[in-house]
Amino acid sequence: MLGHKTVPARDSSRGGIEVVVEELAARLVALGNEVTCYNRTGCDNGGLKEYKGIKLKSVFTIKRRGLAAMTSSFFATIRASFSSYDVIHFHAEGPCFWMWIPALLGKRCVATIHGIDHQREKWSGGPGTRFIKSGEKMAVKHASEIIVLSHGVQDYFQETYHRKTVFIPNGVSRPERKEAKEITEKFGLKKDSYILFLGRIVPEKGLRCLLDACKGLRTDKRLVIAGGASDTDDFMSELRRKASNDDRILFTGFVNGRLREELYSNAYIYTLPSDLEGMPLSLLEAMSYGNCCVVSDIAECAEVVEDKAVVFHKGDAAELREKLQELCDDIALMENYKKNAADFICGKYSWDEVAEKTLRLYGGEKCAPEIDSSGSVLERRHHEDFTYQ
């Protein structure tokens, strides 16, 4: 696997792709496979050579915006192409730019498209956009299989390239909820005292809309914006200026571990007002903690929550304010959304199922293991057809 920053990701290098790679790779190892992850140099993983049975290798990386992903994925592709792997799994569109190399050598390549990355504001039509768009085209041309995380992205590939893709969404695990301790000591936050956004601080997450919505919101609850910038320091500065006259707004910076768990566990509302997503892991995580969620109506969010969360029109700050105000005023309504969230999302999305489907897709005419109710491998079963679009 390549295209991620590092496994395991314990600091600000932890993003959605890193979570997917780690969860998937560990489960593939548990199912009896050998898995190697190619990490970027300079990302702190404690110098590990193996983690949860996953073999870890580092590749040369130029640590500059726009060059880190390009250089690390190039050197990872070269090393993987001349090794004896059965499958090379590319994560994200940009790294797929180099897929022609293993394809030329007859390697079986699989791509997971985590989102239409060239549409993200931070690339702004420059060289990064062209590189990512070229990677998308290389995946269309050379990938044996393309995995997408949402039906919206599946429609995009069908309409744009007439290319069939396989829908395998992300998974989630049921967490243990944590009492408010560290968040109280560090930020003065208590249970149900705040509205939470947790994710990367990037323009497409709809944070401008969220700050506009919170102007005039009649509540003493704080707005907690938790997450680190991703090559978007100027955008972070813009948000801080925008929020400077409202002392209810708290920027925590990147959070992980116990802090992250406590923030999810004790929020009054979790909100994700995104304009663009692949499949938002933070939303799955928030619902798995039993949160009342408020999300934009983009397909990638609406498909996830169905009728188990509150939905507003993308970019409509007035409507978002109205929805938040209603939930702040009506505790019973908020609690009704909370009580259904965790069971719904944990029943709908499973990392174990993601791993089994991916393994079947890797194999083509080969087989994936049959698992009994205790998790034991029983026998090999024939490759099953997938629903393509």
C-alpha positions as CSV (number, residue, x, y, z in Angstrom):
1,M,0.0,0.0,0.0
2,L,1.2,3.5,-0.8
3,G,-0.1,7.0,-1.0
4,H,-0.6,7.6,2.8
5,K,1.8,9.5,5.0
6,T,2.7,6.9,7.7
7,V,1.4,3.9,9.6
8,P,0.8,4.1,12.4
9,A,0.0,7.8,12.4
10,R,0.0,9.2,15.9
11,D,0.3,13.0,15.4
12,S,-0.8,15.6,12.9
13,S,0.0,13.2,10.0
14,R,-3.1,11.2,10.9
15,G,-5.8,11.8,8.3
16,G,-8.6,9.8,6.8
17,I,-6.3,8.0,4.4
18,E,-4.0,7.0,7.2
19,V,-6.9,5.6,9.2
20,V,-8.2,3.6,6.2
21,V,-4.7,2.2,5.4
22,E,-4.0,1.1,9.0
23,E,-7.5,-0.4,9.6
24,L,-7.5,-2.2,6.3
25,A,-3.8,-3.4,6.4
26,A,-4.1,-4.8,10.0
27,R,-7.2,-6.8,9.1
28,L,-5.7,-8.2,5.9
29,V,-2.8,-9.4,8.0
30,A,-5.2,-11.0,10.5
31,L,-6.8,-12.8,7.5
32,G,-3.4,-14.5,6.7
33,N,-1.9,-12.1,4.2
34,E,1.5,-10.3,4.0
35,V,1.1,-6.5,3.8
36,T,3.7,-3.8,3.4
37,C,3.0,-0.1,3.8
38,Y,5.4,2.4,2.3
39,N,5.7,5.4,4.6
40,R,7.1,8.9,4.0
41,T,10.4,9.7,5.6
42,G,10.1,12.4,8.2
43,C,6.8,11.3,9.6
44,D,7.1,10.1,13.2
45,N,6.1,6.5,13.6
46,G,8.8,5.8,16.2
47,G,11.1,4.1,13.8
48,L,9.0,1.0,13.7
49,K,9.7,-1.7,11.1
50,E,6.5,-3.6,11.8
51,Y,3.2,-2.7,13.4
52,K,0.2,-5.1,14.0
53,G,2.0,-7.5,11.6
54,I,2.2,-4.9,8.9
55,K,5.7,-4.5,7.4
56,L,6.8,-0.9,7.3
57,K,9.2,0.6,4.8
58,S,10.2,4.3,4.4
59,V,10.8,6.0,1.1
60,F,12.6,9.3,0.3
61,T,10.3,12.3,0.6
62,I,10.8,16.0,-0.2
63,K,9.0,17.7,2.6
64,R,7.5,20.6,0.7
65,R,3.9,21.4,-0.1
66,G,3.0,19.7,-3.4
67,L,6.2,17.6,-3.5
68,A,5.8,15.3,-0.4
69,A,3.0,13.1,-1.9
70,M,4.6,13.2,-5.4
71,T,8.1,12.1,-4.4
72,S,7.1,9.6,-1.7
73,S,4.6,7.9,-4.0
74,F,7.1,7.8,-6.9
75,F,9.8,6.1,-4.9
76,A,7.3,3.8,-3.2
77,T,6.0,2.8,-6.7
78,I,9.5,2.1,-8.0
79,R,10.3,-0.2,-5.0
80,A,6.9,-1.9,-5.1
81,S,7.1,-2.4,-8.9
82,F,10.3,-4.4,-8.7
83,S,9.2,-6.5,-5.7
84,S,7.2,-9.7,-5.7
85,Y,3.8,-8.3,-4.5
86,D,0.6,-9.8,-5.9
87,V,-1.2,-6.5,-5.6
88,I,-0.1,-2.8,-5.4
89,H,-2.8,-0.7,-3.7
90,F,-2.6,3.0,-4.4
91,H,-4.5,5.3,-2.1
92,A,-5.7,8.8,-3.4
93,E,-5.6,10.2,-6.9
94,G,-2.2,11.9,-6.9
95,P,-0.1,8.8,-6.2
96,C,-1.9,7.0,-9.1
97,F,0.1,9.2,-11.5
98,W,2.8,6.6,-11.2
99,M,0.6,3.6,-11.7
100,W,1.7,3.2,-15.3
101,I,5.1,1.9,-14.1
102,P,3.8,-1.3,-12.4
103,A,1.1,-1.7,-15.0
104,L,3.8,-1.7,-17.7
105,L,5.4,-4.6,-15.7
106,G,2.2,-6.5,-15.6
107,K,1.4,-5.9,-11.9
108,R,-2.1,-6.0,-10.6
109,C,-2.9,-2.5,-9.4
110,V,-5.9,-1.4,-7.3
111,A,-6.8,2.3,-6.5
112,T,-8.9,3.7,-3.7
113,I,-10.2,7.1,-4.6
114,H,-10.8,8.8,-1.3
115,G,-12.3,11.9,-2.9
116,I,-12.1,14.0,-6.0
117,D,-8.9,15.7,-4.8
118,H,-8.3,18.1,-7.6
119,Q,-11.5,19.9,-6.7
120,R,-10.1,21.0,-3.3
121,E,-9.6,24.7,-2.9
122,K,-6.0,24.5,-1.6
123,W,-4.7,23.4,-5.0
124,S,-6.5,26.3,-6.8
125,G,-5.9,25.1,-10.3
126,G,-2.1,25.1,-10.1
127,P,0.5,22.4,-10.8
128,G,-1.0,20.3,-7.9
129,T,-4.4,20.2,-9.6
130,R,-2.9,19.1,-12.9
131,F,-0.8,16.4,-11.2
132,I,-3.8,15.0,-9.3
133,K,-6.1,15.1,-12.3
134,S,-3.4,13.2,-14.3
135,G,-3.3,10.7,-11.5
136,E,-7.0,10.2,-11.8
137,K,-6.7,9.6,-15.5
138,M,-3.9,7.1,-14.9
139,A,-6.1,5.2,-12.4
140,V,-8.9,5.1,-15.0
141,K,-6.5,3.7,-17.6
142,H,-4.3,1.3,-15.7
143,A,-6.0,0.2,-12.5
144,S,-7.3,-3.4,-12.5
145,E,-10.0,-2.2,-10.0
146,I,-11.0,1.2,-8.7
147,I,-12.6,1.4,-5.3
148,V,-14.8,4.4,-4.4
149,L,-16.2,5.4,-1.1
150,S,-19.4,7.1,-2.1
151,H,-22.0,6.7,-4.8
152,G,-21.4,10.4,-5.8
153,V,-17.8,9.6,-6.7
154,Q,-19.0,6.4,-8.5
155,D,-21.3,8.5,-10.6
156,Y,-18.5,10.9,-11.4
157,F,-16.3,8.2,-12.8
158,Q,-19.1,6.7,-14.8
159,E,-20.2,10.1,-16.3
160,T,-16.7,11.5,-16.8
161,Y,-14.8,8.4,-18.0
162,H,-17.4,5.7,-18.5
163,R,-15.3,3.7,-16.1
164,K,-16.8,1.1,-13.8
165,T,-15.9,1.3,-10.2
166,V,-16.6,-0.7,-7.0
167,F,-18.3,0.9,-4.0
168,I,-16.7,-0.2,-0.8
169,P,-17.3,2.4,1.9
170,N,-15.1,3.0,5.0
171,G,-15.8,1.2,8.3
172,V,-16.1,2.2,11.9
173,S,-15.6,0.4,15.2
174,R,-17.8,1.0,18.3
175,P,-15.7,3.0,20.8
176,E,-15.7,3.3,24.5
177,R,-17.1,6.7,25.6
178,K,-14.9,8.8,27.9
179,E,-15.8,11.1,30.7
180,A,-14.7,14.8,30.4
181,K,-11.4,15.0,32.2
182,E,-8.6,16.2,30.0
183,I,-10.8,18.5,28.0
184,T,-12.0,20.1,31.2
185,E,-8.4,20.6,32.5
186,K,-7.1,21.9,29.2
187,F,-10.0,23.8,27.7
188,G,-12.6,24.2,30.4
189,L,-15.1,22.0,28.5
190,K,-17.8,19.9,30.2
191,K,-20.3,17.4,29.0
192,D,-22.9,18.9,26.6
193,S,-21.3,22.4,26.9
194,Y,-20.1,22.7,23.3
195,I,-20.9,22.2,19.6
196,L,-18.0,20.2,17.9
197,F,-16.4,20.3,14.6
198,L,-13.5,17.8,14.4
199,G,-11.5,17.3,11.1
200,R,-8.9,18.9,8.9
201,I,-8.9,22.7,8.8
202,V,-9.4,23.1,5.1
203,P,-11.8,25.3,3.0
204,E,-13.9,22.4,1.7
205,K,-15.0,21.5,5.2
206,G,-17.4,24.5,5.2
207,L,-15.9,26.2,8.2
208,R,-16.6,29.7,6.8
209,C,-20.3,28.8,6.7
210,L,-20.1,27.4,10.2
211,L,-18.6,30.6,11.7
212,D,-21.2,32.7,9.9
213,A,-24.0,30.4,11.2
214,C,-22.7,30.8,14.8
215,K,-23.1,34.6,14.6
216,G,-26.3,35.4,16.3
217,L,-26.8,31.8,17.6
218,R,-28.5,32.3,21.0
219,T,-26.7,29.9,23.3
220,D,-23.9,29.9,25.8
221,K,-22.5,26.7,24.3
222,R,-19.1,27.0,22.9
223,L,-18.1,26.1,19.3
224,V,-15.1,23.9,19.4
225,I,-13.1,23.6,16.1
226,A,-10.7,20.7,16.6
227,G,-8.1,19.8,14.0
228,G,-4.9,20.9,12.3
229,A,-4.2,22.7,9.1
230,S,-3.3,20.7,6.0
231,D,-1.0,23.0,3.9
232,T,-3.7,25.6,4.7
233,D,-2.0,27.9,7.3
234,D,-3.4,31.0,5.6
235,F,-6.9,29.6,5.8
236,M,-6.5,28.9,9.5
237,S,-5.4,32.5,10.0
238,E,-8.5,33.7,8.1
239,L,-10.8,31.6,10.4
240,R,-9.1,33.0,13.6
241,R,-9.6,36.5,12.4
242,K,-13.2,35.8,11.5
243,A,-13.8,34.3,15.0
244,S,-11.8,36.9,16.9
245,N,-14.8,38.8,18.3
246,D,-16.6,35.8,19.7
247,D,-15.0,34.3,22.8
248,R,-17.3,31.3,22.6
249,I,-15.2,29.9,19.7
250,L,-12.3,27.7,20.6
251,F,-9.6,26.4,18.3
252,T,-7.9,23.4,19.9
253,G,-5.4,22.6,17.2
254,F,-4.7,18.9,16.3
255,V,-6.1,16.4,18.8
256,N,-5.5,12.7,19.2
257,G,-5.8,9.9,21.7
258,R,-7.7,10.7,24.9
259,L,-8.4,14.3,24.0
260,R,-10.0,13.3,20.7
261,E,-12.1,10.5,22.4
262,E,-13.3,12.9,25.1
263,L,-14.3,15.6,22.6
264,Y,-16.5,13.1,20.7
265,S,-17.9,11.6,23.9
266,N,-19.1,14.8,25.5
267,A,-20.3,17.0,22.6
268,Y,-23.8,18.4,22.6
269,I,-23.9,18.4,18.8
270,Y,-21.3,17.4,16.2
271,T,-21.4,19.3,12.9
272,L,-19.8,18.7,9.5
273,P,-20.9,21.5,7.1
274,S,-18.7,20.2,4.2
275,D,-18.9,21.4,0.6
276,L,-16.8,18.4,-0.6
277,E,-16.0,15.0,0.9
278,G,-14.8,11.6,-0.1
279,M,-16.4,9.6,2.7
280,P,-16.0,11.5,6.0
281,L,-14.5,9.2,8.7
282,S,-15.0,11.9,11.3
283,L,-18.7,11.7,10.7
284,L,-18.7,7.9,11.2
285,E,-16.7,8.3,14.3
286,A,-18.9,11.0,15.7
287,M,-22.0,8.9,15.2
288,S,-20.3,5.9,16.7
289,Y,-20.0,7.8,19.9
290,G,-23.7,8.4,19.9
291,N,-23.7,12.1,18.8
292,C,-26.5,14.2,17.5
293,C,-25.0,15.2,14.1
294,V,-25.8,18.2,11.8
295,V,-24.4,17.8,8.3
296,S,-24.6,19.4,4.9
297,D,-26.7,17.8,2.2
298,I,-23.9,16.7,-0.1
299,A,-24.3,13.1,-1.1
300,E,-21.2,11.9,0.7
301,C,-22.7,13.0,4.1
302,A,-26.5,12.4,3.4
303,E,-25.8,8.9,2.2
304,V,-24.1,8.1,5.5
305,V,-26.6,9.6,8.0
306,E,-29.9,8.8,6.1
307,D,-32.6,10.0,8.5
308,K,-30.5,9.6,11.7
309,A,-29.1,13.2,11.6
310,V,-30.1,16.7,10.8
311,V,-29.3,17.9,7.3
312,F,-29.1,21.4,5.9
313,H,-28.4,22.8,2.4
314,K,-24.7,23.1,1.7
315,G,-23.3,26.6,2.2
316,D,-26.6,28.0,3.7
317,A,-25.4,29.6,6.9
318,A,-28.9,30.9,7.8
319,E,-30.4,27.4,7.6
320,L,-27.5,25.9,9.6
321,R,-28.0,28.5,12.3
322,E,-31.7,27.6,12.4
323,K,-31.0,23.9,12.7
324,L,-28.4,24.5,15.5
325,Q,-30.7,26.8,17.3
326,E,-33.6,24.3,17.2
327,L,-31.4,21.6,18.8
328,C,-29.9,24.0,21.4
329,D,-33.5,24.9,22.4
330,D,-35.0,21.4,22.3
331,I,-33.0,18.9,24.4
332,A,-35.5,16.1,23.8
333,L,-35.0,16.4,20.0
334,M,-31.3,16.3,20.4
335,E,-31.5,13.3,22.6
336,N,-33.7,11.5,20.1
337,Y,-31.0,11.8,17.5
338,K,-28.3,10.7,19.9
339,K,-30.1,7.5,21.0
340,N,-30.2,6.0,17.5
341,A,-26.9,7.2,16.1
342,A,-24.4,4.6,17.4
343,D,-26.4,1.4,16.8
344,F,-27.3,2.7,13.3
345,I,-23.8,3.6,12.1
346,C,-22.0,0.6,13.7
347,G,-24.5,-1.7,12.1
348,K,-24.2,-0.1,8.7
349,Y,-20.4,0.2,8.4
350,S,-17.8,-2.5,9.4
351,W,-14.1,-2.5,9.0
352,D,-14.1,-6.4,8.9
353,E,-16.5,-6.3,6.0
354,V,-14.4,-3.7,4.2
355,A,-11.3,-6.0,4.6
356,E,-13.1,-9.1,3.3
357,K,-14.6,-7.2,0.3
358,T,-11.2,-5.7,-0.6
359,L,-9.5,-9.0,-0.3
360,R,-11.9,-10.6,-2.7
361,L,-11.4,-7.7,-5.1
362,Y,-7.6,-8.2,-4.9
363,G,-7.9,-11.8,-5.8
364,G,-9.9,-11.7,-9.0
365,E,-10.4,-15.4,-9.7
366,K,-8.6,-16.2,-6.5
367,C,-10.3,-16.6,-3.2
368,A,-11.0,-14.8,0.1
369,P,-11.3,-16.6,3.5
370,E,-14.6,-17.8,4.9
371,I,-14.9,-16.5,8.5
372,D,-17.1,-18.1,11.1
373,S,-19.0,-16.3,13.9
374,S,-15.9,-16.5,16.2
375,G,-13.7,-14.8,13.5
376,S,-11.8,-18.1,12.6
377,V,-10.9,-18.9,9.0
378,L,-12.9,-21.8,7.8
379,E,-12.1,-22.3,4.1
380,R,-11.6,-20.5,0.9
381,R,-14.6,-19.4,-1.1
382,H,-14.8,-18.4,-4.7
383,H,-14.5,-14.8,-5.7
384,E,-18.0,-13.2,-5.7
385,D,-19.1,-10.7,-8.3
386,F,-19.4,-7.1,-7.1
387,T,-22.0,-4.6,-8.1
388,Y,-20.2,-2.3,-10.5
389,Q,-21.3,1.1,-11.9
